[in-house]
Amino acid sequence: MSAASPVARRNPFARAMLYAVLAGFAVIYLMPLYVMLVTSFKPLTEIHQGNMLALPDAWTFAPWREAWGSACIGLECSGVHGYFFNSIKIVVPAVLISGLLGAFNGYVLTKWRFRGHKIVFGLILFSCFIPFQIILLPMARVLGILHIANSTTGLVLVHVVYGIGFTTLFFRNFYASFPDELVRAAKLDGAGFFTIFFRILLPSSIPIIVVTIIWQFTNVWNDFLFGVSFTSGDSAPITVALNNLVNSSTGVKAYNVNMAAAMVAAVPTLVVYILAGKYFLRGLMSGSVKG
Amino acid sequence: MSFLHIHNIHKRFGETHVLKGIDIAIEKGDFLVLVGPSGCGKSTLLNMIAGLDDISEGELRLDGERINDLHPSRRDIAMVFQSYALYPSMTVAGNIGFGLEMRKVPKAERRAAVQRAAELLQIENLLDRKPGQLSGGQRQRVAMGRALVREPQLFLFDEPLSNLDAKLRVDMRTEIKQLHQRLGTTIVYVTHDQIEAMTLATRIAVMRGGELQQLGTPQAVYDDPNNLFVAGFMGSPSMNLVTARIERLGGELVARLTAGSDEVVLPVVRDRAALEAWCDREVIVGLRPEAITDPSSANRQDGVIHEAELAVDLVEPTGADLYVVTQLGGRSINARMRPGSTLEPGQRARFAFDVSRMVAFEPDSEHRIRNPETVAPSEPAVVTSIS
């Protein structure tokens, strides 16, 4: 970037080329989304005419209504909305709990160091590198023992356990560069362990909180493997339901309904990015120490 | 019993011995400056007083009470940090009032206290701002306000001015001194800047390598240094330290110094009894630049002036003074002369040495060679009674 921008600024042709290439990549990247969207608004008859890229002649919301409320998943014909709320029930507590635990871990590992803190951090970090497939069987056993198998609560536990490694990593690295003098000043001012965390560190952690939320939300929401392994029927998350919807064919493939359901499944992560993204670049630490 | 008593304090980090038995005692209202090069342990000592570092060995007493194991917040101490350490998410008022809030001071009382501190530091108009919107000097004031508002028994300053630009640093230095005079608080202040130490302190503790080199009033440390390190560290431009040979010349004890191809013989006036033992041996003598002048501006009233003619190597005007560099004892030395002298490099000029201010050091141990019970001659009774 640093090498290209001065060239582009001097030369309008180079600048035009740069934008053309970027626009080209954007088109390629957005093409599937476009196809999904237009297909979801077409009646089946139009889809069968075969032109995927054409805009609908007759716009219809029927596929969205059907996907949400009446499409058949297995034998149940009530759409994906129940599974959508299952996913919400999983993702919200999973993100909050793993985020808070990660923040605490990061706080302790950087500001209340104890003997062996590096080893502990290394072990927590290790969990980031364990492939999902390895823990499927032991986790199924644990969920069985705890009597939370085949429930959204069980999936919350799985995602919290799996997420702590990443959230700890994020917060530890963020707090490592958080000035120790602020913590010392707060100690002298009479603030205790939790007060320092909630009043001094956490309000300055918006950027890393946003990163953690985006990361955890997308991972948990998009998870399919844990969902399909540890739940069935009514407690499945939307990713599993989407798969079942597409596979429950009643003769003709209802592409428009499938696309609409897929969009429903994708919207929450998009919303999180759009809402949270603007906090990314804010320098909230400015002014606390020498600038 | 002194107000703050640091008694034989040690600090060890694993194998490294950072502080090797520090003994300092100051009275209420004293302004103690811990000064020394980086790594001398002065900040560690300050953190131990604050309670942010554990004391490995020794005892710390504040107003008679042992505070070794007291939590930082219970020591009745406030600290101003080098980086200011303002809480970024709180307003200036929130920052200043945080300590009171933690001590459960009622809101109205807190607001009044914050207001008082802000008025004292002239930052009332900044109370609603966030630290990020303040300049360096303003942040410095807020950091001081946060310490002042609690009205603690002891203030700790950890290099508070080192992040400010030169001009602002001098202004803030003056303000800190005024604040100390107005409030009469006891302060321990850490700096590596010996000018800050000289201007602010009522007591200076010079430290090096985890050991206390000298504790005394600024004037005593300046005029009557304990060893070569203190002599060289305090003062700018620093003391001229050159090798000399102590000899007896016609019944008089003298110091013989080479001066280029020539020689200068200076009579020994100070610490004569102790220097008798060094007759016909080499010592290191120290003379401040202001003790080597042009004959017309020599202090003949209080000093003992001895003149000599030497070659001028270099002339450095600073406006207020004229520093003249010449060769003495095999080294370049600085003499402070009256500005406007028409000296040119290469020329020979008469230099006036105030030998009453000459101090001598053992070349190996670098200790001062000093008469057993001398009173520093630069602290005459007259001066003390005036102040």
Interface residues (C-beta under 8 A of the other chain):
Chain A: P179 E181 L182 R184 A185 A186 K187 L188 D189 G190 A191 T195 R199 I200 P203 S204 L284 M285 S286 G287 S288 V289 K290 G291
Chain B: N47 A50 G51 L52 P72 S73 I77 A78 M79 F81 Q82 S83 Y84 A85 L86 Y87 P88 S89 M90 F98 G99 M102 R103 K130 P131 G132 Q133 L134 G136 R139 R146 N163
